[in-house]
């Protein structure tokens, strides 16, 4: 049985063409997706800047808007609140980073003064003790009415976690994630479906860091990724043209030149 080399070459050419076309289309698609992500974050950043220009909401205004169900309109809005901490319900969300270091985000409910509203405040970040992983730092918390300055945000994001045993999720002050319904039951109050990211230290010497990431701060990263994907698409196209078209024709050029010289002689 003899091999049909021309047929094999044609089939190989077809498969290589399809692979190159698929690679170029995939790289271009990923580049456009990165640009769309950058555009989304730019729009979000513009909305955030617009919210920052608005006057800070006080305790009464927050209560009114929450009663009207205007939760989404509150995101990123600056607030200046008065209330009383509920330190017995402070929890520490594990595996959270700040400036590249692992530690805890500290959450404490705040009972707003003169209202029935309880907001959960993301007070700041503390490093963990790697020698004793369950040892929690002391976070000084005043018992009298305090003032909290910050901005409103959604509920804390959830990280992937292994399944826990019955009752383990709510048994410790260290949590991987917060189950909002379960946390509300433990606090004994209906917690608003919005949190406050504290931006200024109202409690002197609480030892918490508040170098929060700015929303949309990774726009340049998405642009960089887009450039890399577009460059990869161009590289695949250039390699395909070189190996499938240009290089196979190069040996023919000297032959053609020699034939032309022989004809002139």
Buried (B, 14 or more C-beta within 10 A) or exposed (E): EEEEEEEEEEEEEEEEEEEBEEBBEBBBEBBEBBBEBBEEBEEBBEBBEEBEEEEBBEBBBBBEBBEEEEBEEBBBBBBBBBBBBBEEBBBBBBBBEBEEEEBBBBBBBBBBBEBEBBBBBBBBBBEBEEEEEEEBBEBEBEEEEBEBBBBBBEBBEEEEEEEEEEEEBBEBBBBBBBEBEEBBEBBEBEBBBBBBBBBEBBBEEBEBBBEBEEBBEBBEEBBEBBEBBBEBBEEBBEEBEEEBEEEEEEEEEEEEEEEEEEEEE
